Amino acid sequence: MSDHLDTGDVAAGFPEPQGYTVWEDIQGYLLGLVLAILLTAASFYVVYTHLIWAPAVPIALAALAVAQIGVHLAFFLHLTTAPDNTNNVLALAFGVLIVALIIGGSVWIMSHLDERMMPTMNHMMQMQR
Amino acid sequence: MSASDAAGAGHAREVDPYLLGRGGQYGLGHAAVTGRGAGGPASKTVVVAYGFWLFLLSDIILFSCLFAAHAVLQTATAGGPGGAELFKPVNIAIETACLLLSSFTCGMSAVACGLRSQMWTQLSLLVTGLLGVAFLVLEANDFAELVREGAGPQRSAFLSSFFAVVGCHGLHVTAGLLWLGTMMAQIFVKGFRADILRRMLCFNLFWHVLDIIWVALFTIVYLIGAGR
């Protein structure tokens, strides 16, 4: 395998193959940093203020986290929709599927089991009230 | 050999970086191939980075198991303290800032590597490492304080899973710092050789993914946990 056969290909984590100056590279990272800081600040703000209706906070946090992970993938890991990146994106999509199955499945099954458990002393006292 | 060399060698046509089967521009006879991958084997850099990307995805899946356990056990405090009483938002914000900035300086080290600048590469890697150390010191402090307050991993299922998931991330950062040290030494001694650049690329991927895991971590464990 020579490094010269297919020079136009882009490895995971690499910036664009050609045509970008150093300053444009740094600008990309800077933009990512600013967006990530804004999204992180928004997450903390949502939790420690009453901007959002309390029961909706976890959903808002999840949306902000997904957005920030997207920013990291695009600006720091340089994952793009270009044909060169198809393999990396497909692998990521498979990873996301497995992660969703593990976390979503665990939470779903365990919450159902929790509801069908024998009531503990704690629960019974709550019911008597 | 860059694309502009190839264009200079008698190919006046503009080089499209996303052209399918572009192997043909080097006179290898693949101009007519119709699909990606048909132009010949991918370069070693592409293969190495793809393999390491797969490893990182499996690492993310490992973390997802710990996250699932924590999400299930988040309310299982066994009468002990919960997240709202234990977590200090200021500490978590500072730790988050450390990791986020280190991710940025790590990106700067990749840019400096592209420039083959020894000084800027070493400097940005050093800053990355110092921010990583600051993160670890703050986290170790938090852990020590929790244990002193009697909220160690043996107190409740919630705290066991908390120490497992946060501790696992901390171990990854520790391993990343060791790797960072060896990368600085290798670049200093061996210079910007092709194999060293590939290792540097993998280190960059590793460090950015640690930051992605931290985003999920401070959201699920700390911020959602603070509301429970």
Chai-1 contact restraints between the chains, C-beta under 6 A:
chainA,res_idxA,chainB,res_idxB,connection_type,confidence,min_distance_angstrom,max_distance_angstrom,comment,restraint_id
A,M1,B,P41,contact,1.0,0.0,6.0,A-B,restraint_1
A,M1,B,K44,contact,1.0,0.0,6.0,A-B,restraint_2
A,D3,B,S43,contact,1.0,0.0,6.0,A-B,restraint_3
A,D3,B,K44,contact,1.0,0.0,6.0,A-B,restraint_4
A,H4,B,M1,contact,1.0,0.0,6.0,A-B,restraint_5
A,L5,B,G40,contact,1.0,0.0,6.0,A-B,restraint_6
A,D6,B,G40,contact,1.0,0.0,6.0,A-B,restraint_7
A,D6,B,A42,contact,1.0,0.0,6.0,A-B,restraint_8
A,D6,B,S43,contact,1.0,0.0,6.0,A-B,restraint_9
A,G8,B,P17,contact,1.0,0.0,6.0,A-B,restraint_10
A,G8,B,R22,contact,1.0,0.0,6.0,A-B,restraint_11
A,D9,B,A42,contact,1.0,0.0,6.0,A-B,restraint_12
A,D9,B,V46,contact,1.0,0.0,6.0,A-B,restraint_13
A,A11,B,T45,contact,1.0,0.0,6.0,A-B,restraint_14
A,A11,B,V46,contact,1.0,0.0,6.0,A-B,restraint_15
A,A11,B,A49,contact,1.0,0.0,6.0,A-B,restraint_16
A,A12,B,A49,contact,1.0,0.0,6.0,A-B,restraint_17
A,A12,B,W53,contact,1.0,0.0,6.0,A-B,restraint_18
A,G13,B,A49,contact,1.0,0.0,6.0,A-B,restraint_19
A,G13,B,L201,contact,1.0,0.0,6.0,A-B,restraint_20
A,G13,B,N204,contact,1.0,0.0,6.0,A-B,restraint_21
A,G13,B,L205,contact,1.0,0.0,6.0,A-B,restraint_22
A,P17,B,P17,contact,1.0,0.0,6.0,A-B,restraint_23
A,Q18,B,A3,contact,1.0,0.0,6.0,A-B,restraint_24
A,Q18,B,P17,contact,1.0,0.0,6.0,A-B,restraint_25
A,D25,B,V111,contact,1.0,0.0,6.0,A-B,restraint_26
A,I26,B,V111,contact,1.0,0.0,6.0,A-B,restraint_27
A,Y29,B,F104,contact,1.0,0.0,6.0,A-B,restraint_28
A,Y29,B,G107,contact,1.0,0.0,6.0,A-B,restraint_29
A,L33,B,F104,contact,1.0,0.0,6.0,A-B,restraint_30
A,A36,B,L100,contact,1.0,0.0,6.0,A-B,restraint_31
A,T40,B,T96,contact,1.0,0.0,6.0,A-B,restraint_32
A,S43,B,L223,contact,1.0,0.0,6.0,A-B,restraint_33
A,F44,B,A93,contact,1.0,0.0,6.0,A-B,restraint_34
A,V47,B,L223,contact,1.0,0.0,6.0,A-B,restraint_35
A,V47,B,A226,contact,1.0,0.0,6.0,A-B,restraint_36
A,V57,B,G227,contact,1.0,0.0,6.0,A-B,restraint_37
A,P58,B,I224,contact,1.0,0.0,6.0,A-B,restraint_38
A,L61,B,T219,contact,1.0,0.0,6.0,A-B,restraint_39
A,L61,B,L223,contact,1.0,0.0,6.0,A-B,restraint_40
A,L61,B,I224,contact,1.0,0.0,6.0,A-B,restraint_41
A,A65,B,V215,contact,1.0,0.0,6.0,A-B,restraint_42
A,A65,B,T219,contact,1.0,0.0,6.0,A-B,restraint_43
A,Q68,B,V215,contact,1.0,0.0,6.0,A-B,restraint_44
A,I69,B,I212,contact,1.0,0.0,6.0,A-B,restraint_45
A,I69,B,V215,contact,1.0,0.0,6.0,A-B,restraint_46
A,H72,B,I212,contact,1.0,0.0,6.0,A-B,restraint_47
A,F76,B,S103,contact,1.0,0.0,6.0,A-B,restraint_48
A,F76,B,G107,contact,1.0,0.0,6.0,A-B,restraint_49
A,F76,B,H208,contact,1.0,0.0,6.0,A-B,restraint_50
A,L77,B,H208,contact,1.0,0.0,6.0,A-B,restraint_51
A,A82,B,Y18,contact,1.0,0.0,6.0,A-B,restraint_52
A,P83,B,Y18,contact,1.0,0.0,6.0,A-B,restraint_53
A,P83,B,R36,contact,1.0,0.0,6.0,A-B,restraint_54
A,N87,B,Y50,contact,1.0,0.0,6.0,A-B,restraint_55
A,N88,B,W53,contact,1.0,0.0,6.0,A-B,restraint_56
A,A91,B,L54,contact,1.0,0.0,6.0,A-B,restraint_57
A,A91,B,L57,contact,1.0,0.0,6.0,A-B,restraint_58
A,G95,B,L57,contact,1.0,0.0,6.0,A-B,restraint_59
A,G95,B,I60,contact,1.0,0.0,6.0,A-B,restraint_60
A,I98,B,I61,contact,1.0,0.0,6.0,A-B,restraint_61
A,V99,B,S64,contact,1.0,0.0,6.0,A-B,restraint_62
A,I102,B,S64,contact,1.0,0.0,6.0,A-B,restraint_63
A,I102,B,C65,contact,1.0,0.0,6.0,A-B,restraint_64
A,I102,B,A68,contact,1.0,0.0,6.0,A-B,restraint_65
A,I103,B,S64,contact,1.0,0.0,6.0,A-B,restraint_66
A,I103,B,F67,contact,1.0,0.0,6.0,A-B,restraint_67
A,I103,B,A68,contact,1.0,0.0,6.0,A-B,restraint_68
A,S106,B,A68,contact,1.0,0.0,6.0,A-B,restraint_69
A,S106,B,V72,contact,1.0,0.0,6.0,A-B,restraint_70
A,V107,B,A71,contact,1.0,0.0,6.0,A-B,restraint_71
A,M110,B,V72,contact,1.0,0.0,6.0,A-B,restraint_72
